[in-house]
Amino acid sequence: MVCASHAEEEPAQMRRRPESEIILLAVEDAAIRDVVRQGLQVHGYRVLEAHSGDDALSRCAQHGGPIHLLLADAHLNVIDGQPLAESVRISRPDMKVVCISSLNYETLAKKGKLPAGTHFLQKPFSSTLLAAKVRAVLDE
């Protein structure tokens, strides 16, 4: 017998459908961008690709629908991941953000690249770890 309260306790990840969630991926290195895009798509996410911070701002402005998460390299030419996130949040305040880097969080924080509380994933990472981080941030 299934009680009504059991259905209400269904985990958030069971209610959400990744194929309806859009991720803006801002990574300059084409090979890394391709691998990350494929990893996200394997887990059902729709991906908008940007090759720079400026390109990400442009794609964000041009995209008419929602963008649920910005996944940006902490080191981008012209505009780094964190300033990019701040700029994008002006027009899309509900968008979640994850910065990625080969440097660790502490090093980036000391350099002022990541304010406290910024979601972060250190490269290299597996597709499974990427998907878990994205899901956790989206479900906040």
N, CA, C and O atoms as CSV, one atom per row, in Angstrom:
chain,resi,resn,atom,element,x,y,z
A,1,MET,N,N,0.833,-1.183,0.000
A,1,MET,CA,C,0.000,0.000,0.000
A,1,MET,C,C,0.875,1.242,0.000
A,1,MET,O,O,1.823,1.322,0.781
A,2,VAL,N,N,0.583,2.207,-0.851
A,2,VAL,CA,C,1.337,3.448,-0.930
A,2,VAL,C,C,0.523,4.547,-0.285
A,2,VAL,O,O,-0.620,4.797,-0.665
A,3,CYS,N,N,1.118,5.196,0.688
A,3,CYS,CA,C,0.386,6.295,1.333
A,3,CYS,C,C,0.680,7.597,0.603
A,3,CYS,O,O,1.702,7.715,-0.072
A,4,ALA,N,N,-0.198,8.562,0.734
A,4,ALA,CA,C,-0.076,9.834,0.022
A,4,ALA,C,C,1.186,10.581,0.410
A,4,ALA,O,O,1.786,11.244,-0.437
A,5,SER,N,N,1.601,10.496,1.647
A,5,SER,CA,C,2.782,11.236,2.074
A,5,SER,C,C,4.047,10.693,1.419
A,5,SER,O,O,5.021,11.430,1.270
A,6,HIS,N,N,4.055,9.426,1.026
A,6,HIS,CA,C,5.221,8.847,0.360
A,6,HIS,C,C,5.490,9.579,-0.953
A,6,HIS,O,O,6.643,9.872,-1.269
A,7,ALA,N,N,4.454,9.875,-1.712
A,7,ALA,CA,C,4.613,10.573,-2.987
A,7,ALA,C,C,5.171,11.978,-2.775
A,7,ALA,O,O,5.933,12.469,-3.608
A,8,GLU,N,N,4.804,12.630,-1.674
A,8,GLU,CA,C,5.288,13.970,-1.396
A,8,GLU,C,C,6.768,13.962,-1.027
A,8,GLU,O,O,7.432,14.993,-1.135
A,9,GLU,N,N,7.288,12.839,-0.602
A,9,GLU,CA,C,8.680,12.747,-0.193
A,9,GLU,C,C,9.594,12.353,-1.348
A,9,GLU,O,O,10.785,12.116,-1.145
A,10,GLU,N,N,9.054,12.282,-2.538
A,10,GLU,CA,C,9.849,11.917,-3.699
A,10,GLU,C,C,11.010,12.896,-3.853
A,10,GLU,O,O,10.789,14.106,-3.816
A,11,PRO,N,N,12.239,12.409,-4.026
A,11,PRO,CA,C,13.393,13.308,-4.150
A,11,PRO,C,C,13.235,14.267,-5.320
A,11,PRO,O,O,12.622,13.932,-6.334
A,12,ALA,N,N,13.791,15.452,-5.171
A,12,ALA,CA,C,13.697,16.477,-6.213
A,12,ALA,C,C,14.228,15.972,-7.544
A,12,ALA,O,O,13.665,16.286,-8.593
A,13,GLN,N,N,15.322,15.182,-7.514
A,13,GLN,CA,C,15.894,14.719,-8.774
A,13,GLN,C,C,14.957,13.781,-9.523
A,13,GLN,O,O,15.098,13.611,-10.734
A,14,MET,N,N,14.013,13.175,-8.833
A,14,MET,CA,C,13.052,12.314,-9.501
A,14,MET,C,C,11.956,13.148,-10.164
A,14,MET,O,O,11.357,12.701,-11.142
A,15,ARG,N,N,11.685,14.335,-9.658
A,15,ARG,CA,C,10.660,15.196,-10.226
A,15,ARG,C,C,11.177,15.987,-11.428
A,15,ARG,O,O,10.395,16.356,-12.305
A,16,ARG,N,N,12.459,16.244,-11.478
A,16,ARG,CA,C,13.036,17.047,-12.554
A,16,ARG,C,C,13.443,16.153,-13.719
A,16,ARG,O,O,13.782,14.983,-13.539
A,17,ARG,N,N,13.403,16.715,-14.884
A,17,ARG,CA,C,13.810,15.995,-16.077
A,17,ARG,C,C,14.974,16.748,-16.691
A,17,ARG,O,O,14.792,17.861,-17.184
A,18,PRO,N,N,16.174,16.166,-16.674
A,18,PRO,CA,C,17.333,16.869,-17.226
A,18,PRO,C,C,17.132,17.367,-18.647
A,18,PRO,O,O,17.666,18.417,-19.007
A,19,GLU,N,N,16.374,16.642,-19.467
A,19,GLU,CA,C,16.194,17.070,-20.853
A,19,GLU,C,C,15.456,18.393,-20.979
A,19,GLU,O,O,15.455,19.002,-22.049
A,20,SER,N,N,14.829,18.845,-19.896
A,20,SER,CA,C,14.157,20.143,-19.923
A,20,SER,C,C,15.039,21.242,-19.345
A,20,SER,O,O,14.635,22.404,-19.307
A,21,GLU,N,N,16.235,20.886,-18.895
A,21,GLU,CA,C,17.131,21.860,-18.278
A,21,GLU,C,C,18.254,22.222,-19.240
A,21,GLU,O,O,18.838,21.358,-19.894
A,22,ILE,N,N,18.541,23.515,-19.311
A,22,ILE,CA,C,19.522,24.026,-20.257
A,22,ILE,C,C,20.725,24.557,-19.495
A,22,ILE,O,O,20.595,25.295,-18.518
A,23,ILE,N,N,21.901,24.159,-19.971
A,23,ILE,CA,C,23.150,24.581,-19.363
A,23,ILE,C,C,23.935,25.392,-20.383
A,23,ILE,O,O,24.125,24.961,-21.520
A,24,LEU,N,N,24.389,26.567,-19.968
A,24,LEU,CA,C,25.282,27.383,-20.783
A,24,LEU,C,C,26.709,27.018,-20.389
A,24,LEU,O,O,27.124,27.260,-19.256
A,25,LEU,N,N,27.449,26.445,-21.308
A,25,LEU,CA,C,28.802,25.963,-21.075
A,25,LEU,C,C,29.797,26.942,-21.682
A,25,LEU,O,O,29.835,27.117,-22.900
A,26,ALA,N,N,30.607,27.586,-20.833
A,26,ALA,CA,C,31.591,28.564,-21.289
A,26,ALA,C,C,32.993,28.057,-20.980
A,26,ALA,O,O,33.498,28.206,-19.867
A,27,VAL,N,N,33.613,27.450,-22.002
A,27,VAL,CA,C,34.970,26.908,-21.887
A,27,VAL,C,C,35.691,27.224,-23.193
A,27,VAL,O,O,35.195,26.911,-24.275
A,28,GLU,N,N,36.864,27.844,-23.086
A,28,GLU,CA,C,37.598,28.244,-24.291
A,28,GLU,C,C,38.217,27.075,-25.045
A,28,GLU,O,O,38.156,27.034,-26.274
A,29,ASP,N,N,38.802,26.138,-24.339
A,29,ASP,CA,C,39.476,25.008,-24.979
A,29,ASP,C,C,38.433,24.098,-25.633
A,29,ASP,O,O,37.605,23.496,-24.950
A,30,ALA,N,N,38.484,24.008,-26.956
A,30,ALA,CA,C,37.473,23.261,-27.708
A,30,ALA,C,C,37.412,21.790,-27.312
A,30,ALA,O,O,36.325,21.219,-27.220
A,31,ALA,N,N,38.569,21.171,-27.076
A,31,ALA,CA,C,38.586,19.750,-26.715
A,31,ALA,C,C,37.913,19.531,-25.355
A,31,ALA,O,O,37.123,18.601,-25.190
A,32,ILE,N,N,38.227,20.376,-24.404
A,32,ILE,CA,C,37.596,20.259,-23.071
A,32,ILE,C,C,36.115,20.562,-23.172
A,32,ILE,O,O,35.290,19.868,-22.577
A,33,ARG,N,N,35.773,21.604,-23.929
A,33,ARG,CA,C,34.359,21.964,-24.100
A,33,ARG,C,C,33.576,20.799,-24.698
A,33,ARG,O,O,32.455,20.524,-24.270
A,34,ASP,N,N,34.155,20.112,-25.684
A,34,ASP,CA,C,33.477,18.972,-26.316
A,34,ASP,C,C,33.246,17.835,-25.321
A,34,ASP,O,O,32.163,17.252,-25.273
A,35,VAL,N,N,34.274,17.529,-24.529
A,35,VAL,CA,C,34.150,16.439,-23.554
A,35,VAL,C,C,33.098,16.768,-22.498
A,35,VAL,O,O,32.279,15.921,-22.140
A,36,VAL,N,N,33.126,18.002,-22.004
A,36,VAL,CA,C,32.146,18.402,-20.982
A,36,VAL,C,C,30.742,18.413,-21.575
A,36,VAL,O,O,29.800,17.944,-20.937
A,37,ARG,N,N,30.591,18.946,-22.792
A,37,ARG,CA,C,29.281,18.952,-23.453
A,37,ARG,C,C,28.737,17.539,-23.592
A,37,ARG,O,O,27.576,17.276,-23.277
A,38,GLN,N,N,29.580,16.634,-24.065
A,38,GLN,CA,C,29.152,15.249,-24.230
A,38,GLN,C,C,28.752,14.627,-22.896
A,38,GLN,O,O,27.761,13.901,-22.811
A,39,GLY,N,N,29.530,14.917,-21.859
A,39,GLY,CA,C,29.200,14.396,-20.524
A,39,GLY,C,C,27.857,14.897,-20.037
A,39,GLY,O,O,27.098,14.148,-19.422
A,40,LEU,N,N,27.560,16.149,-20.304
A,40,LEU,CA,C,26.266,16.709,-19.898
A,40,LEU,C,C,25.133,16.113,-20.740
A,40,LEU,O,O,24.074,15.775,-20.212
A,41,GLN,N,N,25.359,15.989,-22.031
A,41,GLN,CA,C,24.327,15.449,-22.907
A,41,GLN,C,C,24.027,13.988,-22.605
A,41,GLN,O,O,22.876,13.561,-22.699
A,42,VAL,N,N,25.043,13.220,-22.245
A,42,VAL,CA,C,24.841,11.812,-21.882
A,42,VAL,C,C,23.864,11.708,-20.707
A,42,VAL,O,O,23.094,10.754,-20.602
A,43,HIS,N,N,23.917,12.710,-19.830
A,43,HIS,CA,C,23.029,12.715,-18.666
A,43,HIS,C,C,21.721,13.447,-18.946
A,43,HIS,O,O,20.932,13.680,-18.030
A,44,GLY,N,N,21.489,13.807,-20.198
A,44,GLY,CA,C,20.194,14.326,-20.605
A,44,GLY,C,C,20.041,15.832,-20.651
A,44,GLY,O,O,18.955,16.322,-20.958
A,45,TYR,N,N,21.091,16.585,-20.355
A,45,TYR,CA,C,20.974,18.044,-20.353
A,45,TYR,C,C,21.107,18.600,-21.759
A,45,TYR,O,O,21.805,18.040,-22.604
A,46,ARG,N,N,20.419,19.721,-21.995
A,46,ARG,CA,C,20.584,20.457,-23.236
A,46,ARG,C,C,21.682,21.485,-22.997
A,46,ARG,O,O,21.709,22.126,-21.946
A,47,VAL,N,N,22.583,21.651,-23.951
A,47,VAL,CA,C,23.765,22.482,-23.740
A,47,VAL,C,C,23.867,23.570,-24.811
A,47,VAL,O,O,23.758,23.303,-26.008
A,48,LEU,N,N,24.077,24.802,-24.345
A,48,LEU,CA,C,24.439,25.919,-25.209
A,48,LEU,C,C,25.932,26.125,-25.010
A,48,LEU,O,O,26.385,26.287,-23.877
A,49,GLU,N,N,26.700,26.122,-26.086
A,49,GLU,CA,C,28.153,26.247,-25.969
A,49,GLU,C,C,28.621,27.663,-26.251
A,49,GLU,O,O,28.115,28.342,-27.144
A,50,ALA,N,N,29.612,28.095,-25.458
A,50,ALA,CA,C,30.254,29.391,-25.668
A,50,ALA,C,C,31.761,29.188,-25.589
A,50,ALA,O,O,32.246,28.449,-24.732
A,51,HIS,N,N,32.500,29.839,-26.478
A,51,HIS,CA,C,33.946,29.667,-26.534
A,51,HIS,C,C,34.703,30.738,-25.751
A,51,HIS,O,O,35.931,30.710,-25.682
A,52,SER,N,N,33.967,31.681,-25.163
A,52,SER,CA,C,34.600,32.737,-24.365
A,52,SER,C,C,33.547,33.350,-23.442
A,52,SER,O,O,32.357,33.053,-23.547
A,53,GLY,N,N,34.004,34.196,-22.551
A,53,GLY,CA,C,33.071,34.892,-21.674
A,53,GLY,C,C,32.152,35.815,-22.460
A,53,GLY,O,O,30.950,35.872,-22.201
A,54,ASP,N,N,32.721,36.539,-23.425
A,54,ASP,CA,C,31.902,37.425,-24.257
A,54,ASP,C,C,30.868,36.643,-25.057
A,54,ASP,O,O,29.719,37.066,-25.190
A,55,ASP,N,N,31.288,35.500,-25.588
A,55,ASP,CA,C,30.372,34.648,-26.341
A,55,ASP,C,C,29.250,34.147,-25.429
A,55,ASP,O,O,28.096,34.062,-25.851
A,56,ALA,N,N,29.582,33.821,-24.200
A,56,ALA,CA,C,28.570,33.361,-23.244
A,56,ALA,C,C,27.548,34.473,-22.962
A,56,ALA,O,O,26.346,34.215,-22.899
A,57,LEU,N,N,28.029,35.695,-22.796
A,57,LEU,CA,C,27.109,36.820,-22.579
A,57,LEU,C,C,26.196,37.010,-23.782
A,57,LEU,O,O,25.001,37.265,-23.627
A,58,SER,N,N,26.753,36.888,-24.971
A,58,SER,CA,C,25.979,37.032,-26.197
A,58,SER,C,C,24.934,35.926,-26.324
A,58,SER,O,O,23.777,36.200,-26.641
A,59,ARG,N,N,25.332,34.685,-26.079
A,59,ARG,CA,C,24.388,33.558,-26.178
A,59,ARG,C,C,23.285,33.678,-25.130
A,59,ARG,O,O,22.129,33.342,-25.386
A,60,CYS,N,N,23.654,34.154,-23.970
A,60,CYS,CA,C,22.665,34.341,-22.908
A,60,CYS,C,C,21.629,35.385,-23.325
A,60,CYS,O,O,20.432,35.199,-23.108
A,61,ALA,N,N,22.092,36.474,-23.919
A,61,ALA,CA,C,21.188,37.537,-24.360
A,61,ALA,C,C,20.301,37.079,-25.515
A,61,ALA,O,O,19.138,37.475,-25.600
A,62,GLN,N,N,20.842,36.250,-26.402
A,62,GLN,CA,C,20.103,35.807,-27.578
A,62,GLN,C,C,19.116,34.685,-27.296
A,62,GLN,O,O,18.129,34.533,-28.016
A,63,HIS,N,N,19.371,33.899,-26.259
A,63,HIS,CA,C,18.518,32.740,-25.970
A,63,HIS,C,C,17.212,33.218,-25.338
A,63,HIS,O,O,17.216,33.849,-24.281
A,64,GLY,N,N,16.111,32.914,-25.991
A,64,GLY,CA,C,14.820,33.391,-25.531
A,64,GLY,C,C,14.244,32.655,-24.331
A,64,GLY,O,O,13.448,33.220,-23.582
A,65,GLY,N,N,14.633,31.414,-24.144
A,65,GLY,CA,C,14.067,30.626,-23.051
A,65,GLY,C,C,14.938,30.663,-21.816
A,65,GLY,O,O,15.889,31.441,-21.734
A,66,PRO,N,N,14.607,29.818,-20.855
A,66,PRO,CA,C,15.389,29.780,-19.612
A,66,PRO,C,C,16.752,29.138,-19.831
A,66,PRO,O,O,16.931,28.295,-20.710
A,67,ILE,N,N,17.694,29.555,-19.021
A,67,ILE,CA,C,18.984,28.887,-18.900
A,67,ILE,C,C,19.107,28.587,-17.417
A,67,ILE,O,O,19.107,29.500,-16.591
A,68,HIS,N,N,19.211,27.329,-17.083
A,68,HIS,CA,C,19.148,26.921,-15.689
A,68,HIS,C,C,20.474,26.992,-14.960
A,68,HIS,O,O,20.512,27.196,-13.747
A,69,LEU,N,N,21.581,26.823,-15.709
A,69,LEU,CA,C,22.885,26.797,-15.054
A,69,LEU,C,C,23.964,27.274,-16.008
A,69,LEU,O,O,23.965,26.935,-17.191
A,70,LEU,N,N,24.879,28.062,-15.475
A,70,LEU,CA,C,26.088,28.457,-16.197
A,70,LEU,C,C,27.221,27.613,-15.653
A,70,LEU,O,O,27.484,27.624,-14.450
A,71,LEU,N,N,27.892,26.882,-16.524
A,71,LEU,CA,C,29.070,26.099,-16.165
A,71,LEU,C,C,30.234,26.763,-16.889
A,71,LEU,O,O,30.382,26.617,-18.102
A,72,ALA,N,N,31.064,27.499,-16.137
A,72,ALA,CA,C,32.100,28.329,-16.757
A,72,ALA,C,C,33.476,28.027,-16.199
A,72,ALA,O,O,33.647,27.776,-15.006
A,73,ASP,N,N,34.445,28.057,-17.086
A,73,ASP,CA,C,35.827,27.936,-16.652
A,73,ASP,C,C,36.163,29.194,-15.852
A,73,ASP,O,O,35.782,30.299,-16.238
A,74,ALA,N,N,36.868,29.026,-14.749
A,74,ALA,CA,C,37.230,30.170,-13.902
A,74,ALA,C,C,38.175,31.122,-14.628
A,74,ALA,O,O,38.242,32.303,-14.288
A,75,HIS,N,N,38.911,30.619,-15.632
A,75,HIS,CA,C,39.856,31.442,-16.391
A,75,HIS,C,C,39.419,31.517,-17.840
A,75,HIS,O,O,39.650,30.595,-18.623
A,76,LEU,N,N,38.790,32.618,-18.184
A,76,LEU,CA,C,38.385,32.856,-19.568
A,76,LEU,C,C,39.038,34.157,-20.023
A,76,LEU,O,O,39.275,35.051,-19.211
A,77,ASN,N,N,39.331,34.267,-21.324
A,77,ASN,CA,C,39.850,35.530,-21.846
A,77,ASN,C,C,38.782,36.611,-21.740
A,77,ASN,O,O,37.589,36.326,-21.847
A,78,VAL,N,N,39.196,37.803,-21.538
A,78,VAL,CA,C,38.383,39.012,-21.436
A,78,VAL,C,C,37.595,39.055,-20.129
A,78,VAL,O,O,37.741,39.997,-19.350
A,79,ILE,N,N,36.768,38.051,-19.885
A,79,ILE,CA,C,35.961,38.049,-18.663
A,79,ILE,C,C,36.004,36.651,-18.048
A,79,ILE,O,O,35.572,35.684,-18.677
A,80,ASP,N,N,36.520,36.537,-16.828
A,80,ASP,CA,C,36.630,35.260,-16.131
A,80,ASP,C,C,35.263,34.749,-15.700
A,80,ASP,O,O,34.264,35.465,-15.773
A,81,GLY,N,N,35.236,33.510,-15.254
A,81,GLY,CA,C,33.983,32.852,-14.880
A,81,GLY,C,C,33.157,33.588,-13.848
A,81,GLY,O,O,31.947,33.728,-14.027
A,82,GLN,N,N,33.771,34.068,-12.767
A,82,GLN,CA,C,33.002,34.723,-11.720
A,82,GLN,C,C,32.421,36.067,-12.172
A,82,GLN,O,O,31.233,36.305,-11.952
A,83,PRO,N,N,33.212,36.964,-12.799
A,83,PRO,CA,C,32.596,38.193,-13.319
A,83,PRO,C,C,31.540,37.899,-14.385
A,83,PRO,O,O,30.540,38.609,-14.488
A,84,LEU,N,N,31.768,36.854,-15.171
A,84,LEU,CA,C,30.770,36.436,-16.150
A,84,LEU,C,C,29.474,36.067,-15.446
A,84,LEU,O,O,28.394,36.490,-15.857
A,85,ALA,N,N,29.585,35.285,-14.395
A,85,ALA,CA,C,28.406,34.875,-13.623
A,85,ALA,C,C,27.663,36.089,-13.074
A,85,ALA,O,O,26.434,36.146,-13.127
A,86,GLU,N,N,28.404,37.052,-12.550
A,86,GLU,CA,C,27.778,38.261,-12.008
A,86,GLU,C,C,27.058,39.049,-13.097
A,86,GLU,O,O,25.970,39.575,-12.863
A,87,SER,N,N,27.654,39.135,-14.285
A,87,SER,CA,C,27.029,39.845,-15.405
A,87,SER,C,C,25.763,39.143,-15.873
A,87,SER,O,O,24.746,39.786,-16.132
A,88,VAL,N,N,25.833,37.829,-15.979
A,88,VAL,CA,C,24.691,37.045,-16.461
A,88,VAL,C,C,23.531,37.105,-15.464
A,88,VAL,O,O,22.367,37.133,-15.864
A,89,ARG,N,N,23.845,37.124,-14.188
A,89,ARG,CA,C,22.791,37.132,-13.167
A,89,ARG,C,C,21.980,38.426,-13.160
A,89,ARG,O,O,20.895,38.464,-12.580
A,90,ILE,N,N,22.481,39.477,-13.787
A,90,ILE,CA,C,21.711,40.718,-13.882
A,90,ILE,C,C,20.427,40.466,-14.666
A,90,ILE,O,O,19.349,40.906,-14.266
A,91,SER,N,N,20.551,39.757,-15.780
A,91,SER,CA,C,19.373,39.474,-16.609
A,91,SER,C,C,18.691,38.157,-16.253
A,91,SER,O,O,17.526,37.950,-16.592
A,92,ARG,N,N,19.412,37.265,-15.569
A,92,ARG,CA,C,18.875,35.945,-15.221
A,92,ARG,C,C,19.226,35.626,-13.763
A,92,ARG,O,O,20.085,34.785,-13.499
A,93,PRO,N,N,18.562,36.297,-12.826
A,93,PRO,CA,C,18.930,36.148,-11.408
A,93,PRO,C,C,18.734,34.747,-10.837
A,93,PRO,O,O,19.340,34.416,-9.818
A,94,ASP,N,N,17.914,33.927,-11.460
A,94,ASP,CA,C,17.667,32.581,-10.941
A,94,ASP,C,C,18.651,31.543,-11.477
A,94,ASP,O,O,18.637,30.394,-11.036
A,95,MET,N,N,19.497,31.933,-12.415
A,95,MET,CA,C,20.434,30.976,-12.995
A,95,MET,C,C,21.475,30.575,-11.957
A,95,MET,O,O,22.035,31.422,-11.261
A,96,LYS,N,N,21.725,29.272,-11.864
A,96,LYS,CA,C,22.744,28.731,-10.968
A,96,LYS,C,C,24.090,28.789,-11.692
A,96,LYS,O,O,24.141,28.867,-12.920
A,97,VAL,N,N,25.184,28.751,-10.914
A,97,VAL,CA,C,26.514,28.856,-11.499
A,97,VAL,C,C,27.459,27.848,-10.858
A,97,VAL,O,O,27.465,27.662,-9.641
A,98,VAL,N,N,28.260,27.200,-11.705
A,98,VAL,CA,C,29.361,26.346,-11.263
A,98,VAL,C,C,30.593,26.773,-12.046
A,98,VAL,O,O,30.568,26.829,-13.276
A,99,CYS,N,N,31.675,27.077,-11.326
A,99,CYS,CA,C,32.951,27.376,-11.976
A,99,CYS,C,C,33.830,26.136,-11.935
A,99,CYS,O,O,33.818,25.376,-10.967
A,100,ILE,N,N,34.590,25.949,-13.003
A,100,ILE,CA,C,35.519,24.823,-13.071
A,100,ILE,C,C,36.923,25.371,-13.315
A,100,ILE,O,O,37.091,26.429,-13.922
A,101,SER,N,N,37.926,24.640,-12.837
A,101,SER,CA,C,39.307,25.037,-13.048
A,101,SER,C,C,40.226,23.875,-12.723
A,101,SER,O,O,39.868,22.975,-11.963
A,102,SER,N,N,41.415,23.905,-13.307
A,102,SER,CA,C,42.429,22.922,-12.938
A,102,SER,C,C,43.113,23.326,-11.635
A,102,SER,O,O,43.742,22.492,-10.984
A,103,LEU,N,N,42.998,24.589,-11.251
A,103,LEU,CA,C,43.506,25.042,-9.953
A,103,LEU,C,C,42.502,24.657,-8.876
A,103,LEU,O,O,41.315,24.496,-9.160
A,104,ASN,N,N,42.972,24.509,-7.644
A,104,ASN,CA,C,42.032,24.153,-6.584
A,104,ASN,C,C,41.285,25.389,-6.072
A,104,ASN,O,O,41.674,26.522,-6.354
A,105,TYR,N,N,40.235,25.159,-5.337
A,105,TYR,CA,C,39.356,26.226,-4.846
A,105,TYR,C,C,40.134,27.243,-4.021
A,105,TYR,O,O,39.964,28.448,-4.205
A,106,GLU,N,N,40.989,26.770,-3.110
A,106,GLU,CA,C,41.720,27.664,-2.217
A,106,GLU,C,C,42.623,28.617,-2.994
A,106,GLU,O,O,42.690,29.806,-2.682
A,107,THR,N,N,43.313,28.099,-4.001
A,107,THR,CA,C,44.184,28.940,-4.825
A,107,THR,C,C,43.381,30.010,-5.547
A,107,THR,O,O,43.775,31.176,-5.578
A,108,LEU,N,N,42.267,29.617,-6.122
A,108,LEU,CA,C,41.425,30.587,-6.830
A,108,LEU,C,C,40.843,31.616,-5.869
A,108,LEU,O,O,40.768,32.800,-6.198
A,109,ALA,N,N,40.431,31.173,-4.687
A,109,ALA,CA,C,39.869,32.095,-3.693
A,109,ALA,C,C,40.925,33.118,-3.254
A,109,ALA,O,O,40.618,34.300,-3.105
A,110,LYS,N,N,42.157,32.666,-3.050
A,110,LYS,CA,C,43.239,33.580,-2.655
A,110,LYS,C,C,43.513,34.621,-3.738
A,110,LYS,O,O,43.870,35.760,-3.439
A,111,LYS,N,N,43.343,34.222,-4.991
A,111,LYS,CA,C,43.563,35.143,-6.113
A,111,LYS,C,C,42.347,36.036,-6.354
A,111,LYS,O,O,42.376,36.901,-7.230
A,112,GLY,N,N,41.283,35.831,-5.581
A,112,GLY,CA,C,40.076,36.631,-5.749
A,112,GLY,C,C,39.221,36.212,-6.920
A,112,GLY,O,O,38.334,36.958,-7.336
A,113,LYS,N,N,39.470,35.022,-7.466
A,113,LYS,CA,C,38.718,34.535,-8.629
A,113,LYS,C,C,37.386,33.890,-8.242
A,113,LYS,O,O,36.480,33.793,-9.070
A,114,LEU,N,N,37.264,33.448,-6.981
A,114,LEU,CA,C,36.041,32.785,-6.530
A,114,LEU,C,C,35.641,33.309,-5.147
A,114,LEU,O,O,36.307,32.997,-4.159
A,115,PRO,N,N,34.598,34.077,-5.062
A,115,PRO,CA,C,34.129,34.500,-3.747
A,115,PRO,C,C,33.647,33.304,-2.934
A,115,PRO,O,O,33.280,32.277,-3.503
A,116,ALA,N,N,33.644,33.426,-1.643
A,116,ALA,CA,C,33.167,32.342,-0.771
A,116,ALA,C,C,31.770,31.915,-1.196
A,116,ALA,O,O,30.926,32.742,-1.540
A,117,GLY,N,N,31.547,30.620,-1.164
A,117,GLY,CA,C,30.231,30.089,-1.485
A,117,GLY,C,C,30.003,29.784,-2.956
A,117,GLY,O,O,28.948,29.264,-3.320
A,118,THR,N,N,30.976,30.099,-3.810
A,118,THR,CA,C,30.829,29.801,-5.234
A,118,THR,C,C,30.894,28.290,-5.431
A,118,THR,O,O,31.771,27.623,-4.881
A,119,HIS,N,N,29.973,27.759,-6.209
A,119,HIS,CA,C,30.015,26.335,-6.530
A,119,HIS,C,C,31.206,26.096,-7.439
A,119,HIS,O,O,31.463,26.870,-8.362
A,120,PHE,N,N,31.929,25.022,-7.173
A,120,PHE,CA,C,33.194,24.795,-7.855
A,120,PHE,C,C,33.404,23.310,-8.105
A,120,PHE,O,O,33.006,22.466,-7.302
A,121,LEU,N,N,34.035,23.005,-9.232
A,121,LEU,CA,C,34.412,21.642,-9.566
A,121,LEU,C,C,35.813,21.691,-10.163
A,121,LEU,O,O,36.055,22.392,-11.145
A,122,GLN,N,N,36.739,20.936,-9.559
A,122,GLN,CA,C,38.121,20.951,-10.021
A,122,GLN,C,C,38.338,19.944,-11.140
A,122,GLN,O,O,37.908,18.793,-11.052
A,123,LYS,N,N,39.013,20.395,-12.197
A,123,LYS,CA,C,39.401,19.522,-13.301
A,123,LYS,C,C,40.628,18.721,-12.884
A,123,LYS,O,O,41.426,19.219,-12.091
A,124,PRO,N,N,40.805,17.545,-13.366
A,124,PRO,CA,C,39.879,16.786,-14.209
A,124,PRO,C,C,38.770,16.161,-13.364
A,124,PRO,O,O,38.953,15.894,-12.176
A,125,PHE,N,N,37.635,15.937,-13.989
A,125,PHE,CA,C,36.520,15.287,-13.319
A,125,PHE,C,C,35.854,14.324,-14.283
A,125,PHE,O,O,35.946,14.478,-15.501
A,126,SER,N,N,35.187,13.335,-13.728
A,126,SER,CA,C,34.488,12.347,-14.550
A,126,SER,C,C,33.112,12.882,-14.953
A,126,SER,O,O,32.606,13.835,-14.361
A,127,SER,N,N,32.536,12.271,-15.939
A,127,SER,CA,C,31.182,12.614,-16.367
A,127,SER,C,C,30.185,12.405,-15.223
A,127,SER,O,O,29.237,13.173,-15.059
A,128,THR,N,N,30.416,11.361,-14.445
A,128,THR,CA,C,29.530,11.057,-13.321
A,128,THR,C,C,29.621,12.135,-12.245
A,128,THR,O,O,28.600,12.574,-11.715
A,129,LEU,N,N,30.843,12.563,-11.922
A,129,LEU,CA,C,31.029,13.617,-10.922
A,129,LEU,C,C,30.451,14.935,-11.422
A,129,LEU,O,O,29.831,15.672,-10.655
A,130,LEU,N,N,30.648,15.235,-12.695
A,130,LEU,CA,C,30.081,16.436,-13.303
A,130,LEU,C,C,28.561,16.423,-13.178
A,130,LEU,O,O,27.961,17.404,-12.738
A,131,ALA,N,N,27.944,15.318,-13.562
A,131,ALA,CA,C,26.481,15.206,-13.514
A,131,ALA,C,C,25.969,15.331,-12.082
A,131,ALA,O,O,24.936,15.956,-11.844
A,132,ALA,N,N,26.688,14.739,-11.128
A,132,ALA,CA,C,26.267,14.817,-9.727
A,132,ALA,C,C,26.344,16.261,-9.217
A,132,ALA,O,O,25.445,16.711,-8.505
A,133,LYS,N,N,27.401,16.984,-9.571
A,133,LYS,CA,C,27.556,18.369,-9.136
A,133,LYS,C,C,26.473,19.248,-9.746
A,133,LYS,O,O,25.848,20.050,-9.052
A,134,VAL,N,N,26.258,19.093,-11.040
A,134,VAL,CA,C,25.233,19.870,-11.733
A,134,VAL,C,C,23.862,19.610,-11.106
A,134,VAL,O,O,23.114,20.550,-10.838
A,135,ARG,N,N,23.537,18.352,-10.875
A,135,ARG,CA,C,22.243,18.003,-10.297
A,135,ARG,C,C,22.091,18.604,-8.908
A,135,ARG,O,O,21.038,19.147,-8.576
A,136,ALA,N,N,23.154,18.506,-8.085
A,136,ALA,CA,C,23.096,19.038,-6.721
A,136,ALA,C,C,22.868,20.548,-6.733
A,136,ALA,O,O,22.081,21.062,-5.939
A,137,VAL,N,N,23.549,21.255,-7.623
A,137,VAL,CA,C,23.397,22.711,-7.693
A,137,VAL,C,C,22.019,23.077,-8.215
A,137,VAL,O,O,21.384,23.989,-7.684
A,138,LEU,N,N,21.548,22.394,-9.231
A,138,LEU,CA,C,20.218,22.678,-9.767
A,138,LEU,C,C,19.114,22.402,-8.757
A,138,LEU,O,O,18.076,23.063,-8.767
A,139,ASP,N,N,19.340,21.431,-7.893
A,139,ASP,CA,C,18.323,21.059,-6.911
A,139,ASP,C,C,18.321,21.907,-5.651
A,139,ASP,O,O,17.467,21.722,-4.784
A,140,GLU,N,N,19.266,22.839,-5.536
A,140,GLU,CA,C,19.309,23.708,-4.353
A,140,GLU,C,C,18.068,24.551,-4.224
A,140,GLU,O,O,17.949,25.335,-3.283
